[in-house]
Amino acid sequence: MERRERTVVMTIAGSDSGGGAGLQADLKTFTSLGVFGTTIVTGLTAQNTQGVSKVLEVPLDFIEAQFDTVMRDLHPKYAKTGMLSNSSIVKLVERKVKEYSIKLVLDPVMVAKSGDQLVTEDTVNALKDLMKHSILTTPNKYEAEKLTQLKINNVEDLAKVAKKIYEEYGIDVVVKGGSSLGGLDIAIINGKEVELKGEEIKTENTHGSGDVFSAAITAYLAKGENLETAVRLAKNYVNESIKFSLSIGKGHGPVDPFAPIERTVEKENARLTAEKCLWELENQPELLTTFLDEEDKSNIAVLTDYGDVASLAGGIIRYLDKIKLDGPILVNIDNKVSQIAKKHGKKIVLSLTVSDRLLKKGEEGKIMLTTSGRTGDLILENGRAYLTGNSCEELINKLREMLK
């Protein structure tokens, strides 16, 4: 077997025992994006979705030992920071970053999303010094206000503060506007203002979103993207992680850094499922032609757990006693069969012609007709019939049963 490798990256952060933020969120993000994550553990927290009950700082000599041991063997070029709880730890990180010429993405954890300050003033000052030895910093709205002594009330303020950080600290920056500004972030990269639009998502499950964002930037940089592209890709990635966040625990749940990758896989699986069903229909065309008028068109839709739908671009045409597929299988095109799948939450939907023969199958008990879609096999809506199934095999078996 050939030697396999992955690009190595590093997180310098604290542990979140609840798994939603900190180095746990970083590692999940790194793995999802295809890079190999190493850790420099700076602190331990006893934490869950409701809060932090206890904190233990890691001794400086052990933090340094982690740095030296990882760097001597694995040589990550890019790293990111998370919570650095005191000025001594920040100064040590600065020294090691310079020693090993690490390209650092600095998440300057100083102020919580609530506006509460998390560290002392001497730690804030140490973070300002570390910023000068980083390639990018990603403060939230309150941290950016702390760094500039300016208030952010609107998008214009956000841009103004981002520009001041760029000019004052000589570092590229992304200032995160947060939910108060509709998820909009402003970046200044090489002097260029970049607007990062976010989706306004109504959820309280945002624990770890900042960690996932900076970890994603680090991963994309390590994979060879330029800084602006890395930031844009990371913004899209964290948007999806928030959109499909997890309602676990009794407090504010975490974002899901696995969701963007799983969603992509599910889209492809839906396309393959549609392909399999269509192959069955092409090889047994009577299953469909019996219930499809010559002047009519059919189509199939396969719904994923993320609400994406794979269907034929043009549909299925009846041609004498055969069927012909019109167009490729695409994801999330707007057509009636896809709308039915989404509306009723049905895994697989096949559209048919409403006919006396079809309705008779309902009377015979071969299939159960429904207008609500809550129960039954065949949804009747707006003059069309939609046969549903949880798998390709189930759908084909229903058609075979209807032929009897």
C-alpha positions in Angstrom: 0.0 0.0 0.0 1.2 3.5 -0.9 2.3 5.8 1.9 -0.6 8.2 2.7 -0.2 11.6 4.2 -2.4 14.6 5.2 -1.5 18.2 5.7 -0.9 18.8 9.4 -2.3 21.7 11.3 -2.4 22.8 14.9 -4.8 24.2 17.4 -3.6 26.0 20.5 -6.6 26.0 22.7 -8.5 24.8 25.8 -10.6 21.6 26.1 -14.4 21.8 26.3 -15.5 18.6 28.0 -19.0 19.1 26.5 -17.4 18.8 23.0 -19.1 21.8 21.4 -16.2 24.3 21.4 -12.5 24.5 22.1 -10.1 22.1 20.7 -12.8 19.5 20.3 -14.6 21.7 17.7 -11.3 22.5 16.1 -10.4 18.8 15.6 -13.9 18.0 14.2 -13.5 20.8 11.7 -10.0 19.8 10.7 -11.0 16.2 10.2 -14.1 17.1 8.2 -12.1 19.3 5.9 -9.4 16.7 5.3 -6.4 18.0 7.3 -4.7 16.3 10.3 -5.1 18.2 13.5 -2.6 18.4 16.4 -3.3 20.0 19.7 -1.5 22.2 22.2 -3.8 22.0 25.2 -3.6 25.3 27.2 -6.4 24.6 29.7 -9.1 22.2 30.7 -12.8 23.1 31.4 -15.5 21.1 33.1 -18.2 22.3 30.8 -21.6 21.4 29.2 -24.2 23.2 27.1 -25.3 25.1 30.2 -22.0 26.6 31.2 -18.5 26.1 32.7 -18.3 24.8 36.3 -14.5 24.6 36.7 -11.3 25.6 34.9 -7.8 24.1 35.1 -4.9 26.0 33.5 -2.1 23.8 32.1 1.4 24.6 33.5 3.6 26.7 31.1 6.4 24.1 31.0 3.9 21.4 29.8 2.4 23.8 27.2 6.0 24.4 25.9 6.7 20.6 25.9 3.7 20.0 23.7 4.9 22.7 21.3 8.4 21.3 21.0 7.3 17.6 20.8 4.7 18.3 18.0 6.9 20.6 16.0 10.0 18.3 16.1 8.0 15.5 14.5 4.9 16.7 12.6 5.9 20.2 11.5 2.5 22.0 11.1 2.9 25.2 9.2 -0.5 26.7 10.1 -2.1 27.0 13.5 -5.0 28.7 15.2 -5.6 29.8 18.8 -8.6 29.4 21.0 -8.9 30.3 24.7 -5.5 31.6 26.1 -6.5 32.3 29.7 -3.7 34.5 31.0 -0.9 36.7 29.8 1.9 34.2 30.6 0.3 31.6 28.3 -0.2 34.2 25.5 3.5 35.3 25.8 4.6 31.7 25.7 2.5 31.1 22.5 4.0 34.2 21.0 7.5 33.0 21.7 6.9 29.6 20.2 5.1 30.9 17.2 8.1 33.1 16.4 10.6 30.2 17.2 8.9 27.8 14.7 7.7 30.4 12.2 4.1 29.3 12.5 1.5 31.0 10.4 -1.1 31.8 13.1 -4.8 32.5 12.8 -5.6 34.3 16.0 -9.0 34.0 17.5 -8.6 36.6 20.2 -10.9 35.2 22.8 -11.5 38.1 25.2 -15.2 38.9 25.3 -18.1 36.5 25.1 -21.0 36.9 22.7 -23.0 38.2 25.7 -20.5 41.1 26.0 -18.9 39.8 29.2 -15.1 40.1 29.4 -13.4 36.7 29.8 -9.8 37.7 30.5 -7.9 40.3 32.5 -6.5 43.5 31.0 -2.9 42.3 31.0 -4.1 39.3 28.9 -5.8 41.6 26.5 -2.6 43.6 26.1 -0.6 40.3 25.5 -3.1 39.3 22.8 -2.6 42.6 21.1 1.1 41.8 21.0 0.5 38.3 19.7 -1.7 39.8 17.0 1.3 41.4 15.4 2.9 38.0 14.9 -0.2 36.5 13.3 -1.5 36.4 9.7 -5.1 36.9 10.5 -7.3 37.7 13.5 -11.0 37.0 13.9 -12.6 39.1 16.7 -16.3 39.1 17.4 -18.1 42.4 17.6 -17.4 42.9 21.2 -13.7 42.0 20.9 -13.3 44.3 18.0 -14.8 47.1 20.1 -12.4 46.3 22.9 -9.4 46.4 20.5 -10.4 49.8 19.0 -12.5 51.5 21.7 -15.2 52.1 19.0 -18.8 51.0 19.2 -20.4 48.9 16.5 -24.0 49.7 15.9 -24.4 49.0 12.1 -22.6 47.8 9.0 -20.7 51.0 8.5 -19.3 50.8 12.0 -18.3 47.2 11.4 -16.3 48.2 8.3 -14.8 51.2 10.1 -13.6 49.0 13.1 -12.2 46.3 10.7 -10.2 49.0 8.9 -8.8 50.4 12.1 -7.6 47.0 13.4 -6.0 46.4 10.0 -4.2 49.7 10.1 -3.4 49.8 13.8 -2.1 46.3 14.2 -0.8 45.6 10.7 -2.8 42.4 10.3 -5.5 41.1 8.1 -8.8 40.8 10.0 -12.3 39.5 9.9 -14.7 41.2 12.3 -17.7 39.0 13.0 -20.9 41.0 13.1 -23.0 38.2 14.7 -26.7 37.9 14.8 -27.3 41.6 15.6 -26.0 42.4 12.0 -27.7 39.5 10.3 -24.7 37.3 10.3 -22.6 39.8 8.2 -18.8 39.8 8.7 -16.4 42.4 7.3 -12.8 41.4 6.4 -9.9 43.6 5.4 -7.4 41.5 3.5 -4.3 43.1 2.0 -6.1 46.4 2.3 -9.2 45.2 0.4 -12.6 45.3 2.1 -14.4 42.0 1.8 -18.1 41.6 2.7 -19.0 38.1 4.0 -22.7 37.7 3.9 -24.3 35.2 6.2 -27.6 33.5 6.4 -29.8 34.9 9.2 -30.5 31.7 11.1 -32.9 31.7 14.0 -31.2 29.4 16.5 -29.7 29.6 19.9 -27.4 26.6 19.1 -24.3 28.6 18.2 -21.8 27.2 20.7 -18.5 26.7 19.1 -19.2 28.8 15.9 -16.2 31.0 16.4 -13.9 28.1 16.9 -15.3 26.3 13.8 -14.8 29.5 11.7 -11.2 30.0 12.6 -10.4 26.3 12.4 -11.9 26.2 8.9 -9.8 29.2 7.8 -6.7 27.4 9.1 -7.6 24.2 7.3 -8.3 25.9 3.9 -5.0 27.9 4.2 -3.1 24.7 4.9 -4.7 23.1 1.8 -3.3 25.9 -0.4 -6.1 28.4 -0.6 -5.2 32.1 -0.6 -6.4 34.1 2.5 -9.5 35.7 0.9 -10.7 32.4 -0.6 -10.0 30.6 2.7 -12.1 33.1 4.6 -15.0 32.9 2.1 -15.0 29.1 2.1 -14.9 29.1 5.9 -17.8 31.5 6.1 -19.9 29.2 4.0 -18.8 26.3 6.1 -19.7 27.8 9.4 -23.0 29.0 8.0 -24.0 25.5 7.3 -22.6 24.3 10.6 -25.0 26.8 12.3 -27.9 26.1 10.0 -27.7 22.4 10.9 -26.7 22.9 14.5 -27.5 20.3 17.2 -30.2 20.5 19.8 -28.5 18.5 22.4 -28.2 19.2 26.2 -30.4 21.5 28.2 -28.6 24.8 27.3 -27.3 26.3 24.0 -26.4 23.4 21.7 -23.3 23.3 19.5 -22.9 23.9 15.9 -22.2 20.8 13.8 -19.0 21.0 11.8 -19.7 17.6 10.3 -23.0 18.7 8.8 -21.5 20.4 5.6 -19.6 17.3 4.7 -22.4 14.9 5.5 -24.8 17.0 3.5 -22.5 16.8 0.5 -22.3 13.0 0.9 -26.1 12.7 1.3 -26.7 14.7 -1.9 -24.6 12.3 -3.9 -26.3 9.3 -2.2 -29.7 10.8 -3.2 -28.5 11.1 -6.8 -27.3 7.5 -6.8 -30.6 6.3 -5.3 -32.5 8.2 -8.0 -30.2 6.6 -10.6 -30.9 3.1 -9.2 -34.7 3.6 -9.2 -34.5 4.9 -12.8 -32.5 1.9 -13.9 -35.1 -0.4 -12.5 -37.9 1.5 -14.3 -36.0 1.5 -17.6 -35.5 -2.3 -17.3 -39.2 -2.8 -16.3 -40.9 0.0 -18.2 -44.4 -1.6 -17.8 -44.2 -0.6 -14.1 -44.5 3.0 -15.1 -46.1 3.0 -18.5 -49.2 1.3 -17.1 -49.8 4.3 -14.9 -48.6 7.1 -17.1 -50.6 8.6 -20.0 -48.8 9.0 -23.3 -49.2 12.7 -23.2 -48.0 12.9 -19.6 -44.6 13.1 -18.0 -43.4 11.5 -14.8 -40.5 12.3 -12.5 -38.8 11.0 -9.4 -37.5 12.8 -6.4 -35.2 11.6 -3.6 -35.1 13.6 -0.4 -32.2 13.8 2.0 -32.2 14.4 5.8 -30.9 17.9 5.1 -33.9 18.8 2.9 -32.0 18.5 -0.4 -33.8 16.8 -3.3 -32.3 14.9 -6.3 -34.6 14.7 -9.4 -34.5 14.5 -13.2 -34.0 17.8 -14.9 -36.6 17.1 -17.6 -38.6 14.2 -16.2 -39.6 10.8 -17.6 -41.3 10.5 -21.0 -43.5 7.6 -22.1 -42.6 6.4 -25.6 -45.0 3.6 -26.7 -44.2 0.8 -24.3 -40.9 2.2 -23.2 -39.7 5.2 -21.2 -37.2 7.8 -22.0 -35.2 9.9 -19.4 -35.1 13.6 -20.2 -32.0 15.3 -18.8 -29.5 14.5 -16.0 -30.2 14.0 -12.3 -29.7 17.3 -10.5 -30.0 18.4 -6.9 -32.4 21.1 -5.7 -34.0 22.1 -9.0 -37.5 23.4 -8.5 -40.2 21.0 -9.9 -43.5 19.7 -8.6 -42.2 16.2 -7.5 -39.4 17.9 -5.5 -42.0 20.2 -3.9 -44.1 17.2 -2.9 -41.2 15.4 -1.4 -40.2 18.4 0.7 -43.8 19.3 1.7 -44.7 15.8 3.0 -41.2 14.7 4.1 -41.2 11.7 1.8 -37.9 9.9 1.1 -38.8 8.9 -2.5 -41.6 10.2 -4.7 -42.6 9.1 -8.2 -45.3 11.1 -10.0 -48.0 9.3 -11.9 -51.1 10.1 -14.0 -54.4 10.1 -12.1 -56.5 7.5 -13.9 -59.4 5.2 -13.3 -57.0 2.3 -13.3 -54.9 3.9 -10.6 -57.9 4.8 -8.5 -59.2 1.3 -8.8 -56.0 0.0 -7.2 -56.9 2.1 -4.2 -60.3 0.6 -4.1 -58.9 -2.9 -4.3 -56.6 -2.1 -1.4 -53.4 -2.5 -3.4 -52.3 1.0 -2.3 -53.6 3.4 0.3 -54.7 6.8 -1.1 -54.2 10.0 0.8 -54.6 13.8 0.3 -52.9 14.8 3.5 -49.7 12.8 3.0 -49.6 11.9 6.6 -50.5 8.2 5.9 -50.8 6.1 2.8 -48.8 5.3 -0.3 -50.2 7.5 -3.0 -50.6 11.3 -2.5 -53.4 12.9 -4.6 -52.7 16.6 -5.0 -53.7 19.2 -7.6 -54.8 16.5 -10.2 -51.6 14.5 -9.9 -50.7 11.3 -8.1 -47.4 10.7 -6.2 -46.3 7.3 -5.2 -44.1 7.3 -2.2 -41.5 4.9 -0.6 -38.7 4.8 1.9 -36.4 3.0 -0.5 -36.0 2.2 -4.1 -36.9 -1.4 -3.4 -40.1 -0.5 -1.6 -41.2 1.9 -4.4 -40.6 -0.8 -7.1 -42.4 -3.4 -5.0 -45.4 -1.2 -4.7 -45.5 -0.7 -8.5 -45.3 -4.5 -9.0 -48.1 -5.0 -6.5 -50.2 -2.5 -8.4 -49.7 -4.4 -11.6 -51.2 -7.6 -10.3 
